[in-house]
Amino acid sequence: MNWRERLKRWTVPVVDHPSRGARAPAGMHHFQRERDGEYVRFHLRVEPDGRSLLIACAAEAVLLSPAGTSAVWTILSGKPAAQLPDETTAAITRLLDEIGTPDSRYPILQIEDPDIGGRRFGLTPIQADLLFDGESSPFALLDRLWTAQIPHARIRPTAVDAHVGAKLVDAVVHAEDVGMIAGLLAPAHALLQSDVLEQLAAAGLDYVAVPCAVSQSMHQTIFAEDQRDVREVMRRVRSLEMTPVLQVPLFGSTAESLDDVLPTWLEQGVGYLEVYALASPPATNQHSGAADQQTSLKAQPTHEQQSTHGEPNDQPLQYQELRQLAAWIEELSGQHESTIAWLPPLLVPSGGSPSELAKAGPRAGGPLSIRIERDGSVVPSAGPYVATGNLLRQPWSDIWRHPAYQAIRQRRREATFCDQCPRLEVCVMGCPADTTFWAAPQPGAANLAGGA
């Protein structure tokens, strides 16, 4: 079930039904509810106008009207259900009993669709990629994220030695104490140096993401490790009852190979992927013509993108290929019953090295995410690399009004669907071929964490 189906499935209950439940205060709220002998985590983000976003197990979401918000708040808070009409209580109880599954803790990354709600919900970010070097405490940033109603923190360490590993555990414990969804992004070999995975699992880490190229040779070239390290980390993550995630860069010469390796990854128990394209922009920021989209990705010739030795090289994709690539990714996800999240493409400037950009990794998560540098600077997930404020020194409301976010919101208010391709899920948050929604590289980025 893709994200649109998951969201649409749960936007119907109590959306227009009047409620006499308690009014939920605006802000972020964390609940646990017992179900089938296990505790299910819920995050309820209530907007000032009474609408809300309900996230269950970090994996499934509901957009609720003020009436629905009031009813959910009443039941999750343990207040007397007699305040609610019987049919409302039944609908909300059914919703809370069925939404989300405890063994699928991969976070949702994009959840807006005007076809479902009639208008965009106007969501602020729900995820932050937090750069971490082990020197400064992340506690203040985690607290500020929670105050900003951003419930999901993905920690990206610059290294995972004994010192940083201990600090990582402390950070996860604090995030869990606050009530946040906590994830980790780090190279596989760094996670095999000690028992840090076991410690992080005990601290309550929800999932672990590691970078992985589609071929062994490309993986060795970019990440300087053997893919056997990736497989071992994924095995250990599963055994520790956390969710394994692979983060996959896509180049012009290797994108189509994803179809060949995906079944193997699924057999190894990895059903969650994040993919990001390394792509060259057009001469001007214009959409490609419909004629460019008539050939499937699998039929695209790739011989010009191979090295003289027959090995795949790191040539970037061309911007006009991204629509068909995104469509093919959605088809793959459905065919293999897996979750494949499309992250903002990385813009490869003229003369730039796609491999070096892939080594640094994507700027952040999906379109509803932000990046926070070690000093607290906040950077959007797409567009030019620009600090929009500092979360340690400014309230989130001031940062959110920065012109960079205003430009993204304005572009999203414009039509994001066109007649040049099917109505893709990713198009809800911006056309894949529109460089407005790409991530320009950070000057000097030199490692997975993206910090020079």
Disulfide bonds with the S-S distance in Angstrom:
none
